[in-house]
Amino acid sequence: LMICMRTDIFQPFEQYSQDAAKFSDQIRGGRPAAGFDKVLMAGDLERERRQACLDVGSVTITDGVAEGLRAAAISVGETAWD
């Protein structure tokens, strides 16, 4: 489910943005569940993984993903890598 709305109808966008950032900080500042070291929100892991890839300059993929990319390349007449 995805709900989209114009937040500027309810309050100025700048205020909404500040309130959303404050809310996110409150959520992330909560006590993590047992076995976890921090509280995450939707998109946090993806942002962390993206930054890690940018830091090392490459993306690690599984063998299955690599095989799927090879098959897709070959299916459209492109050369697959070794």
PyMOL Python script that loads the backbone (N, CA, C, O; Angstrom):
from pymol import cmd

cmd.read_pdbstr("""\
ATOM      1  N   LEU A   1       0.847  -1.177   0.000  1.00  0.00           N
ATOM      2  CA  LEU A   1       0.000   0.000   0.000  1.00  0.00           C
ATOM      3  C   LEU A   1       0.883   1.227   0.000  1.00  0.00           C
ATOM      4  O   LEU A   1       1.848   1.310   0.760  1.00  0.00           O
ATOM      5  N   MET A   2       0.561   2.155  -0.829  1.00  0.00           N
ATOM      6  CA  MET A   2       1.289   3.417  -0.875  1.00  0.00           C
ATOM      7  C   MET A   2       0.264   4.543  -0.846  1.00  0.00           C
ATOM      8  O   MET A   2      -0.650   4.594  -1.669  1.00  0.00           O
ATOM      9  N   ILE A   3       0.432   5.426   0.096  1.00  0.00           N
ATOM     10  CA  ILE A   3      -0.477   6.565   0.219  1.00  0.00           C
ATOM     11  C   ILE A   3       0.315   7.830  -0.083  1.00  0.00           C
ATOM     12  O   ILE A   3       1.351   8.083   0.532  1.00  0.00           O
ATOM     13  N   CYS A   4      -0.166   8.606  -1.013  1.00  0.00           N
ATOM     14  CA  CYS A   4       0.488   9.860  -1.392  1.00  0.00           C
ATOM     15  C   CYS A   4      -0.479  11.010  -1.146  1.00  0.00           C
ATOM     16  O   CYS A   4      -1.670  10.921  -1.443  1.00  0.00           O
ATOM     17  N   MET A   5       0.058  12.078  -0.601  1.00  0.00           N
ATOM     18  CA  MET A   5      -0.777  13.258  -0.409  1.00  0.00           C
ATOM     19  C   MET A   5       0.084  14.513  -0.473  1.00  0.00           C
ATOM     20  O   MET A   5       1.292  14.471  -0.243  1.00  0.00           O
ATOM     21  N   ARG A   6      -0.547  15.596  -0.783  1.00  0.00           N
ATOM     22  CA  ARG A   6       0.140  16.892  -0.814  1.00  0.00           C
ATOM     23  C   ARG A   6       0.190  17.440   0.603  1.00  0.00           C
ATOM     24  O   ARG A   6      -0.805  17.941   1.125  1.00  0.00           O
ATOM     25  N   THR A   7       1.346  17.339   1.209  1.00  0.00           N
ATOM     26  CA  THR A   7       1.474  17.796   2.593  1.00  0.00           C
ATOM     27  C   THR A   7       1.347  19.306   2.711  1.00  0.00           C
ATOM     28  O   THR A   7       0.991  19.817   3.772  1.00  0.00           O
ATOM     29  N   ASP A   8       1.633  20.021   1.636  1.00  0.00           N
ATOM     30  CA  ASP A   8       1.566  21.481   1.694  1.00  0.00           C
ATOM     31  C   ASP A   8       0.130  21.996   1.800  1.00  0.00           C
ATOM     32  O   ASP A   8      -0.078  23.190   2.015  1.00  0.00           O
ATOM     33  N   ILE A   9      -0.847  21.131   1.657  1.00  0.00           N
ATOM     34  CA  ILE A   9      -2.243  21.525   1.864  1.00  0.00           C
ATOM     35  C   ILE A   9      -2.512  21.693   3.360  1.00  0.00           C
ATOM     36  O   ILE A   9      -3.337  22.514   3.761  1.00  0.00           O
ATOM     37  N   PHE A  10      -1.814  20.915   4.176  1.00  0.00           N
ATOM     38  CA  PHE A  10      -2.037  20.904   5.612  1.00  0.00           C
ATOM     39  C   PHE A  10      -1.135  21.872   6.369  1.00  0.00           C
ATOM     40  O   PHE A  10      -1.525  22.429   7.395  1.00  0.00           O
ATOM     41  N   GLN A  11       0.061  22.063   5.857  1.00  0.00           N
ATOM     42  CA  GLN A  11       1.027  22.965   6.490  1.00  0.00           C
ATOM     43  C   GLN A  11       2.115  23.276   5.473  1.00  0.00           C
ATOM     44  O   GLN A  11       2.266  22.543   4.496  1.00  0.00           O
ATOM     45  N   PRO A  12       2.866  24.330   5.677  1.00  0.00           N
ATOM     46  CA  PRO A  12       3.946  24.638   4.735  1.00  0.00           C
ATOM     47  C   PRO A  12       4.922  23.453   4.641  1.00  0.00           C
ATOM     48  O   PRO A  12       5.202  22.792   5.641  1.00  0.00           O
ATOM     49  N   PHE A  13       5.428  23.195   3.442  1.00  0.00           N
ATOM     50  CA  PHE A  13       6.294  22.041   3.243  1.00  0.00           C
ATOM     51  C   PHE A  13       7.513  22.078   4.152  1.00  0.00           C
ATOM     52  O   PHE A  13       7.929  21.038   4.664  1.00  0.00           O
ATOM     53  N   GLU A  14       8.091  23.249   4.361  1.00  0.00           N
ATOM     54  CA  GLU A  14       9.269  23.353   5.229  1.00  0.00           C
ATOM     55  C   GLU A  14       8.950  22.865   6.636  1.00  0.00           C
ATOM     56  O   GLU A  14       9.761  22.171   7.249  1.00  0.00           O
ATOM     57  N   GLN A  15       7.786  23.220   7.150  1.00  0.00           N
ATOM     58  CA  GLN A  15       7.380  22.754   8.484  1.00  0.00           C
ATOM     59  C   GLN A  15       7.192  21.245   8.486  1.00  0.00           C
ATOM     60  O   GLN A  15       7.618  20.558   9.414  1.00  0.00           O
ATOM     61  N   TYR A  16       6.551  20.735   7.439  1.00  0.00           N
ATOM     62  CA  TYR A  16       6.366  19.276   7.329  1.00  0.00           C
ATOM     63  C   TYR A  16       7.717  18.573   7.321  1.00  0.00           C
ATOM     64  O   TYR A  16       7.904  17.571   8.013  1.00  0.00           O
ATOM     65  N   SER A  17       8.643  19.087   6.553  1.00  0.00           N
ATOM     66  CA  SER A  17       9.967  18.486   6.447  1.00  0.00           C
ATOM     67  C   SER A  17      10.672  18.465   7.802  1.00  0.00           C
ATOM     68  O   SER A  17      11.284  17.463   8.174  1.00  0.00           O
ATOM     69  N   GLN A  18      10.587  19.559   8.529  1.00  0.00           N
ATOM     70  CA  GLN A  18      11.195  19.622   9.862  1.00  0.00           C
ATOM     71  C   GLN A  18      10.529  18.634  10.824  1.00  0.00           C
ATOM     72  O   GLN A  18      11.206  17.943  11.585  1.00  0.00           O
ATOM     73  N   ASP A  19       9.195  18.576  10.779  1.00  0.00           N
ATOM     74  CA  ASP A  19       8.467  17.651  11.654  1.00  0.00           C
ATOM     75  C   ASP A  19       8.798  16.198  11.312  1.00  0.00           C
ATOM     76  O   ASP A  19       8.968  15.374  12.210  1.00  0.00           O
ATOM     77  N   ALA A  20       8.888  15.887  10.035  1.00  0.00           N
ATOM     78  CA  ALA A  20       9.215  14.523   9.617  1.00  0.00           C
ATOM     79  C   ALA A  20      10.624  14.135  10.068  1.00  0.00           C
ATOM     80  O   ALA A  20      10.840  13.009  10.515  1.00  0.00           O
ATOM     81  N   ALA A  21      11.577  15.053   9.955  1.00  0.00           N
ATOM     82  CA  ALA A  21      12.945  14.782  10.396  1.00  0.00           C
ATOM     83  C   ALA A  21      12.980  14.563  11.902  1.00  0.00           C
ATOM     84  O   ALA A  21      13.679  13.670  12.383  1.00  0.00           O
ATOM     85  N   LYS A  22      12.237  15.365  12.646  1.00  0.00           N
ATOM     86  CA  LYS A  22      12.184  15.219  14.106  1.00  0.00           C
ATOM     87  C   LYS A  22      11.577  13.874  14.482  1.00  0.00           C
ATOM     88  O   LYS A  22      12.082  13.190  15.373  1.00  0.00           O
ATOM     89  N   PHE A  23      10.498  13.492  13.809  1.00  0.00           N
ATOM     90  CA  PHE A  23       9.847  12.207  14.061  1.00  0.00           C
ATOM     91  C   PHE A  23      10.811  11.055  13.768  1.00  0.00           C
ATOM     92  O   PHE A  23      10.918  10.116  14.557  1.00  0.00           O
ATOM     93  N   SER A  24      11.509  11.130  12.635  1.00  0.00           N
ATOM     94  CA  SER A  24      12.476  10.088  12.280  1.00  0.00           C
ATOM     95  C   SER A  24      13.571   9.972  13.331  1.00  0.00           C
ATOM     96  O   SER A  24      13.961   8.867  13.709  1.00  0.00           O
ATOM     97  N   ASP A  25      14.064  11.104  13.799  1.00  0.00           N
ATOM     98  CA  ASP A  25      15.094  11.102  14.842  1.00  0.00           C
ATOM     99  C   ASP A  25      14.574  10.456  16.126  1.00  0.00           C
ATOM    100  O   ASP A  25      15.299   9.720  16.796  1.00  0.00           O
ATOM    101  N   GLN A  26      13.311  10.735  16.464  1.00  0.00           N
ATOM    102  CA  GLN A  26      12.720  10.137  17.666  1.00  0.00           C
ATOM    103  C   GLN A  26      12.624   8.619  17.522  1.00  0.00           C
ATOM    104  O   GLN A  26      12.942   7.883  18.456  1.00  0.00           O
ATOM    105  N   ILE A  27      12.189   8.156  16.361  1.00  0.00           N
ATOM    106  CA  ILE A  27      12.059   6.714  16.129  1.00  0.00           C
ATOM    107  C   ILE A  27      13.434   6.052  16.202  1.00  0.00           C
ATOM    108  O   ILE A  27      13.612   5.065  16.916  1.00  0.00           O
ATOM    109  N   ARG A  28      14.395   6.587  15.473  1.00  0.00           N
ATOM    110  CA  ARG A  28      15.735   5.996  15.449  1.00  0.00           C
ATOM    111  C   ARG A  28      16.427   6.095  16.808  1.00  0.00           C
ATOM    112  O   ARG A  28      17.328   5.307  17.096  1.00  0.00           O
ATOM    113  N   GLY A  29      16.025   7.043  17.637  1.00  0.00           N
ATOM    114  CA  GLY A  29      16.611   7.214  18.955  1.00  0.00           C
ATOM    115  C   GLY A  29      16.029   6.291  20.011  1.00  0.00           C
ATOM    116  O   GLY A  29      16.452   6.312  21.167  1.00  0.00           O
ATOM    117  N   GLY A  30      15.067   5.489  19.615  1.00  0.00           N
ATOM    118  CA  GLY A  30      14.442   4.571  20.559  1.00  0.00           C
ATOM    119  C   GLY A  30      15.355   3.406  20.912  1.00  0.00           C
ATOM    120  O   GLY A  30      16.397   3.202  20.290  1.00  0.00           O
ATOM    121  N   ARG A  31      14.949   2.657  21.912  1.00  0.00           N
ATOM    122  CA  ARG A  31      15.721   1.498  22.348  1.00  0.00           C
ATOM    123  C   ARG A  31      15.492   0.350  21.374  1.00  0.00           C
ATOM    124  O   ARG A  31      14.347  -0.005  21.097  1.00  0.00           O
ATOM    125  N   PRO A  32      16.568  -0.234  20.852  1.00  0.00           N
ATOM    126  CA  PRO A  32      16.408  -1.346  19.902  1.00  0.00           C
ATOM    127  C   PRO A  32      15.863  -2.604  20.591  1.00  0.00           C
ATOM    128  O   PRO A  32      16.033  -2.796  21.795  1.00  0.00           O
ATOM    129  N   ALA A  33      15.225  -3.428  19.816  1.00  0.00           N
ATOM    130  CA  ALA A  33      14.731  -4.711  20.316  1.00  0.00           C
ATOM    131  C   ALA A  33      15.921  -5.607  20.662  1.00  0.00           C
ATOM    132  O   ALA A  33      17.033  -5.407  20.173  1.00  0.00           O
ATOM    133  N   ALA A  34      15.664  -6.582  21.501  1.00  0.00           N
ATOM    134  CA  ALA A  34      16.713  -7.522  21.896  1.00  0.00           C
ATOM    135  C   ALA A  34      17.346  -8.153  20.654  1.00  0.00           C
ATOM    136  O   ALA A  34      16.651  -8.609  19.746  1.00  0.00           O
ATOM    137  N   GLY A  35      18.671  -8.168  20.639  1.00  0.00           N
ATOM    138  CA  GLY A  35      19.393  -8.765  19.520  1.00  0.00           C
ATOM    139  C   GLY A  35      19.729  -7.792  18.410  1.00  0.00           C
ATOM    140  O   GLY A  35      20.359  -8.172  17.423  1.00  0.00           O
ATOM    141  N   PHE A  36      19.320  -6.541  18.554  1.00  0.00           N
ATOM    142  CA  PHE A  36      19.603  -5.528  17.541  1.00  0.00           C
ATOM    143  C   PHE A  36      20.393  -4.394  18.169  1.00  0.00           C
ATOM    144  O   PHE A  36      20.264  -4.116  19.361  1.00  0.00           O
ATOM    145  N   ASP A  37      21.222  -3.735  17.345  1.00  0.00           N
ATOM    146  CA  ASP A  37      22.050  -2.660  17.902  1.00  0.00           C
ATOM    147  C   ASP A  37      21.492  -1.271  17.644  1.00  0.00           C
ATOM    148  O   ASP A  37      21.976  -0.294  18.216  1.00  0.00           O
ATOM    149  N   LYS A  38      20.473  -1.168  16.785  1.00  0.00           N
ATOM    150  CA  LYS A  38      19.863   0.134  16.539  1.00  0.00           C
ATOM    151  C   LYS A  38      18.482  -0.029  15.937  1.00  0.00           C
ATOM    152  O   LYS A  38      18.121  -1.098  15.445  1.00  0.00           O
ATOM    153  N   VAL A  39      17.722   1.042  15.984  1.00  0.00           N
ATOM    154  CA  VAL A  39      16.382   1.075  15.398  1.00  0.00           C
ATOM    155  C   VAL A  39      16.513   1.602  13.977  1.00  0.00           C
ATOM    156  O   VAL A  39      17.144   2.633  13.741  1.00  0.00           O
ATOM    157  N   LEU A  40      15.915   0.892  13.041  1.00  0.00           N
ATOM    158  CA  LEU A  40      15.957   1.294  11.633  1.00  0.00           C
ATOM    159  C   LEU A  40      14.563   1.645  11.145  1.00  0.00           C
ATOM    160  O   LEU A  40      13.557   1.151  11.654  1.00  0.00           O
ATOM    161  N   MET A  41      14.537   2.508  10.149  1.00  0.00           N
ATOM    162  CA  MET A  41      13.285   2.838   9.470  1.00  0.00           C
ATOM    163  C   MET A  41      13.390   2.374   8.025  1.00  0.00           C
ATOM    164  O   MET A  41      14.473   2.036   7.547  1.00  0.00           O
ATOM    165  N   ALA A  42      12.266   2.361   7.342  1.00  0.00           N
ATOM    166  CA  ALA A  42      12.239   1.942   5.943  1.00  0.00           C
ATOM    167  C   ALA A  42      13.265   2.741   5.141  1.00  0.00           C
ATOM    168  O   ALA A  42      13.294   3.970   5.207  1.00  0.00           O
ATOM    169  N   GLY A  43      14.092   2.043   4.396  1.00  0.00           N
ATOM    170  CA  GLY A  43      15.094   2.678   3.545  1.00  0.00           C
ATOM    171  C   GLY A  43      16.461   2.829   4.186  1.00  0.00           C
ATOM    172  O   GLY A  43      17.435   3.096   3.482  1.00  0.00           O
ATOM    173  N   ASP A  44      16.567   2.668   5.505  1.00  0.00           N
ATOM    174  CA  ASP A  44      17.850   2.845   6.178  1.00  0.00           C
ATOM    175  C   ASP A  44      18.893   1.839   5.699  1.00  0.00           C
ATOM    176  O   ASP A  44      20.019   2.221   5.379  1.00  0.00           O
ATOM    177  N   LEU A  45      18.530   0.557   5.647  1.00  0.00           N
ATOM    178  CA  LEU A  45      19.490  -0.460   5.198  1.00  0.00           C
ATOM    179  C   LEU A  45      19.936  -0.207   3.763  1.00  0.00           C
ATOM    180  O   LEU A  45      21.115  -0.338   3.433  1.00  0.00           O
ATOM    181  N   GLU A  46      18.989   0.153   2.928  1.00  0.00           N
ATOM    182  CA  GLU A  46      19.323   0.415   1.526  1.00  0.00           C
ATOM    183  C   GLU A  46      20.280   1.600   1.400  1.00  0.00           C
ATOM    184  O   GLU A  46      21.226   1.553   0.613  1.00  0.00           O
ATOM    185  N   ARG A  47      20.041   2.653   2.166  1.00  0.00           N
ATOM    186  CA  ARG A  47      20.946   3.808   2.150  1.00  0.00           C
ATOM    187  C   ARG A  47      22.344   3.418   2.624  1.00  0.00           C
ATOM    188  O   ARG A  47      23.344   3.836   2.041  1.00  0.00           O
ATOM    189  N   GLU A  48      22.406   2.614   3.685  1.00  0.00           N
ATOM    190  CA  GLU A  48      23.704   2.175   4.202  1.00  0.00           C
ATOM    191  C   GLU A  48      24.435   1.316   3.173  1.00  0.00           C
ATOM    192  O   GLU A  48      25.638   1.478   2.969  1.00  0.00           O
ATOM    193  N   ARG A  49      23.716   0.410   2.530  1.00  0.00           N
ATOM    194  CA  ARG A  49      24.342  -0.461   1.525  1.00  0.00           C
ATOM    195  C   ARG A  49      24.789   0.336   0.306  1.00  0.00           C
ATOM    196  O   ARG A  49      25.855   0.076  -0.251  1.00  0.00           O
ATOM    197  N   ARG A  50      23.988   1.291  -0.103  1.00  0.00           N
ATOM    198  CA  ARG A  50      24.378   2.140  -1.229  1.00  0.00           C
ATOM    199  C   ARG A  50      25.663   2.890  -0.913  1.00  0.00           C
ATOM    200  O   ARG A  50      26.584   2.938  -1.728  1.00  0.00           O
ATOM    201  N   GLN A  51      25.714   3.479   0.287  1.00  0.00           N
ATOM    202  CA  GLN A  51      26.902   4.227   0.669  1.00  0.00           C
ATOM    203  C   GLN A  51      28.125   3.319   0.742  1.00  0.00           C
ATOM    204  O   GLN A  51      29.218   3.717   0.341  1.00  0.00           O
ATOM    205  N   ALA A  52      27.947   2.097   1.253  1.00  0.00           N
ATOM    206  CA  ALA A  52      29.071   1.149   1.322  1.00  0.00           C
ATOM    207  C   ALA A  52      29.579   0.832  -0.083  1.00  0.00           C
ATOM    208  O   ALA A  52      30.789   0.737  -0.289  1.00  0.00           O
ATOM    209  N   CYS A  53      28.682   0.668  -1.045  1.00  0.00           N
ATOM    210  CA  CYS A  53      29.092   0.406  -2.433  1.00  0.00           C
ATOM    211  C   CYS A  53      29.821   1.610  -3.016  1.00  0.00           C
ATOM    212  O   CYS A  53      30.828   1.452  -3.706  1.00  0.00           O
ATOM    213  N   LEU A  54      29.322   2.802  -2.745  1.00  0.00           N
ATOM    214  CA  LEU A  54      29.988   4.012  -3.221  1.00  0.00           C
ATOM    215  C   LEU A  54      31.378   4.146  -2.605  1.00  0.00           C
ATOM    216  O   LEU A  54      32.322   4.562  -3.276  1.00  0.00           O
ATOM    217  N   ASP A  55      31.497   3.794  -1.331  1.00  0.00           N
ATOM    218  CA  ASP A  55      32.782   3.910  -0.641  1.00  0.00           C
ATOM    219  C   ASP A  55      33.848   3.007  -1.256  1.00  0.00           C
ATOM    220  O   ASP A  55      35.006   3.406  -1.380  1.00  0.00           O
ATOM    221  N   VAL A  56      33.458   1.784  -1.644  1.00  0.00           N
ATOM    222  CA  VAL A  56      34.436   0.848  -2.216  1.00  0.00           C
ATOM    223  C   VAL A  56      34.486   0.915  -3.734  1.00  0.00           C
ATOM    224  O   VAL A  56      35.399   0.365  -4.350  1.00  0.00           O
ATOM    225  N   GLY A  57      33.518   1.579  -4.338  1.00  0.00           N
ATOM    226  CA  GLY A  57      33.525   1.752  -5.789  1.00  0.00           C
ATOM    227  C   GLY A  57      33.032   0.549  -6.573  1.00  0.00           C
ATOM    228  O   GLY A  57      33.318   0.429  -7.765  1.00  0.00           O
ATOM    229  N   SER A  58      32.287  -0.352  -5.917  1.00  0.00           N
ATOM    230  CA  SER A  58      31.752  -1.512  -6.628  1.00  0.00           C
ATOM    231  C   SER A  58      30.506  -2.026  -5.914  1.00  0.00           C
ATOM    232  O   SER A  58      30.206  -1.654  -4.780  1.00  0.00           O
ATOM    233  N   VAL A  59      29.796  -2.897  -6.629  1.00  0.00           N
ATOM    234  CA  VAL A  59      28.589  -3.508  -6.097  1.00  0.00           C
ATOM    235  C   VAL A  59      28.808  -5.015  -6.074  1.00  0.00           C
ATOM    236  O   VAL A  59      29.210  -5.603  -7.078  1.00  0.00           O
ATOM    237  N   THR A  60      28.547  -5.630  -4.946  1.00  0.00           N
ATOM    238  CA  THR A  60      28.649  -7.078  -4.836  1.00  0.00           C
ATOM    239  C   THR A  60      27.281  -7.680  -5.129  1.00  0.00           C
ATOM    240  O   THR A  60      26.270  -7.260  -4.566  1.00  0.00           O
ATOM    241  N   ILE A  61      27.263  -8.674  -6.021  1.00  0.00           N
ATOM    242  CA  ILE A  61      26.014  -9.358  -6.346  1.00  0.00           C
ATOM    243  C   ILE A  61      26.204 -10.860  -6.162  1.00  0.00           C
ATOM    244  O   ILE A  61      27.326 -11.365  -6.175  1.00  0.00           O
ATOM    245  N   THR A  62      25.109 -11.550  -5.995  1.00  0.00           N
ATOM    246  CA  THR A  62      25.166 -12.998  -5.828  1.00  0.00           C
ATOM    247  C   THR A  62      25.411 -13.674  -7.173  1.00  0.00           C
ATOM    248  O   THR A  62      25.225 -13.066  -8.227  1.00  0.00           O
ATOM    249  N   ASP A  63      25.826 -14.929  -7.127  1.00  0.00           N
ATOM    250  CA  ASP A  63      26.043 -15.691  -8.355  1.00  0.00           C
ATOM    251  C   ASP A  63      24.758 -15.795  -9.164  1.00  0.00           C
ATOM    252  O   ASP A  63      24.791 -15.753 -10.393  1.00  0.00           O
ATOM    253  N   GLY A  64      23.626 -15.931  -8.476  1.00  0.00           N
ATOM    254  CA  GLY A  64      22.346 -16.031  -9.177  1.00  0.00           C
ATOM    255  C   GLY A  64      22.013 -14.768  -9.949  1.00  0.00           C
ATOM    256  O   GLY A  64      21.524 -14.838 -11.076  1.00  0.00           O
ATOM    257  N   VAL A  65      22.276 -13.614  -9.350  1.00  0.00           N
ATOM    258  CA  VAL A  65      22.042 -12.341 -10.035  1.00  0.00           C
ATOM    259  C   VAL A  65      22.987 -12.218 -11.221  1.00  0.00           C
ATOM    260  O   VAL A  65      22.573 -11.783 -12.296  1.00  0.00           O
ATOM    261  N   ALA A  66      24.246 -12.592 -11.042  1.00  0.00           N
ATOM    262  CA  ALA A  66      25.212 -12.534 -12.139  1.00  0.00           C
ATOM    263  C   ALA A  66      24.773 -13.415 -13.297  1.00  0.00           C
ATOM    264  O   ALA A  66      24.863 -13.011 -14.456  1.00  0.00           O
ATOM    265  N   GLU A  67      24.302 -14.606 -12.993  1.00  0.00           N
ATOM    266  CA  GLU A  67      23.830 -15.508 -14.052  1.00  0.00           C
ATOM    267  C   GLU A  67      22.616 -14.922 -14.772  1.00  0.00           C
ATOM    268  O   GLU A  67      22.501 -15.036 -15.993  1.00  0.00           O
ATOM    269  N   GLY A  68      21.723 -14.304 -14.027  1.00  0.00           N
ATOM    270  CA  GLY A  68      20.553 -13.674 -14.639  1.00  0.00           C
ATOM    271  C   GLY A  68      20.953 -12.530 -15.557  1.00  0.00           C
ATOM    272  O   GLY A  68      20.371 -12.364 -16.630  1.00  0.00           O
ATOM    273  N   LEU A  69      21.939 -11.739 -15.148  1.00  0.00           N
ATOM    274  CA  LEU A  69      22.426 -10.649 -15.996  1.00  0.00           C
ATOM    275  C   LEU A  69      23.107 -11.176 -17.251  1.00  0.00           C
ATOM    276  O   LEU A  69      22.928 -10.635 -18.342  1.00  0.00           O
ATOM    277  N   ARG A  70      23.895 -12.248 -17.082  1.00  0.00           N
ATOM    278  CA  ARG A  70      24.532 -12.871 -18.258  1.00  0.00           C
ATOM    279  C   ARG A  70      23.481 -13.363 -19.248  1.00  0.00           C
ATOM    280  O   ARG A  70      23.580 -13.115 -20.450  1.00  0.00           O
ATOM    281  N   ALA A  71      22.480 -14.057 -18.732  1.00  0.00           N
ATOM    282  CA  ALA A  71      21.421 -14.593 -19.593  1.00  0.00           C
ATOM    283  C   ALA A  71      20.671 -13.466 -20.293  1.00  0.00           C
ATOM    284  O   ALA A  71      20.343 -13.583 -21.474  1.00  0.00           O
ATOM    285  N   ALA A  72      20.398 -12.381 -19.583  1.00  0.00           N
ATOM    286  CA  ALA A  72      19.701 -11.249 -20.185  1.00  0.00           C
ATOM    287  C   ALA A  72      20.551 -10.619 -21.274  1.00  0.00           C
ATOM    288  O   ALA A  72      20.030 -10.266 -22.332  1.00  0.00           O
ATOM    289  N   ALA A  73      21.843 -10.471 -21.039  1.00  0.00           N
ATOM    290  CA  ALA A  73      22.737  -9.896 -22.058  1.00  0.00           C
ATOM    291  C   ALA A  73      22.755 -10.767 -23.302  1.00  0.00           C
ATOM    292  O   ALA A  73      22.622 -10.267 -24.419  1.00  0.00           O
ATOM    293  N   ILE A  74      22.917 -12.056 -23.113  1.00  0.00           N
ATOM    294  CA  ILE A  74      22.974 -12.977 -24.250  1.00  0.00           C
ATOM    295  C   ILE A  74      21.653 -12.983 -25.012  1.00  0.00           C
ATOM    296  O   ILE A  74      21.647 -13.089 -26.238  1.00  0.00           O
ATOM    297  N   SER A  75      20.530 -12.869 -24.292  1.00  0.00           N
ATOM    298  CA  SER A  75      19.214 -12.923 -24.935  1.00  0.00           C
ATOM    299  C   SER A  75      18.973 -11.755 -25.892  1.00  0.00           C
ATOM    300  O   SER A  75      18.138 -11.848 -26.792  1.00  0.00           O
ATOM    301  N   VAL A  76      19.702 -10.664 -25.697  1.00  0.00           N
ATOM    302  CA  VAL A  76      19.553  -9.518 -26.599  1.00  0.00           C
ATOM    303  C   VAL A  76      20.772  -9.328 -27.482  1.00  0.00           C
ATOM    304  O   VAL A  76      20.970  -8.260 -28.062  1.00  0.00           O
ATOM    305  N   GLY A  77      21.600 -10.384 -27.581  1.00  0.00           N
ATOM    306  CA  GLY A  77      22.734 -10.357 -28.502  1.00  0.00           C
ATOM    307  C   GLY A  77      23.960  -9.632 -28.005  1.00  0.00           C
ATOM    308  O   GLY A  77      24.846  -9.307 -28.795  1.00  0.00           O
ATOM    309  N   GLU A  78      24.033  -9.372 -26.718  1.00  0.00           N
ATOM    310  CA  GLU A  78      25.204  -8.711 -26.146  1.00  0.00           C
ATOM    311  C   GLU A  78      26.200  -9.752 -25.662  1.00  0.00           C
ATOM    312  O   GLU A  78      25.841 -10.894 -25.376  1.00  0.00           O
ATOM    313  N   THR A  79      27.442  -9.343 -25.578  1.00  0.00           N
ATOM    314  CA  THR A  79      28.495 -10.227 -25.089  1.00  0.00           C
ATOM    315  C   THR A  79      28.445 -10.255 -23.570  1.00  0.00           C
ATOM    316  O   THR A  79      28.413  -9.212 -22.916  1.00  0.00           O
ATOM    317  N   ALA A  80      28.440 -11.455 -23.021  1.00  0.00           N
ATOM    318  CA  ALA A  80      28.474 -11.606 -21.559  1.00  0.00           C
ATOM    319  C   ALA A  80      29.918 -11.679 -21.113  1.00  0.00           C
ATOM    320  O   ALA A  80      30.784 -12.135 -21.860  1.00  0.00           O
ATOM    321  N   TRP A  81      30.174 -11.235 -19.909  1.00  0.00           N
ATOM    322  CA  TRP A  81      31.528 -11.244 -19.371  1.00  0.00           C
ATOM    323  C   TRP A  81      31.864 -12.637 -18.819  1.00  0.00           C
ATOM    324  O   TRP A  81      30.976 -13.467 -18.627  1.00  0.00           O
ATOM    325  N   ASP A  82      33.100 -12.870 -18.578  1.00  0.00           N
ATOM    326  CA  ASP A  82      33.554 -14.147 -18.003  1.00  0.00           C
ATOM    327  C   ASP A  82      33.752 -14.009 -16.526  1.00  0.00           C
ATOM    328  O   ASP A  82      34.132 -14.973 -15.862  1.00  0.00           O
TER     329      ASP A  82
END
""", "prot")
cmd.dss("prot")
cmd.show_as("cartoon", "prot")
cmd.util.cbc("prot")
cmd.orient("prot")
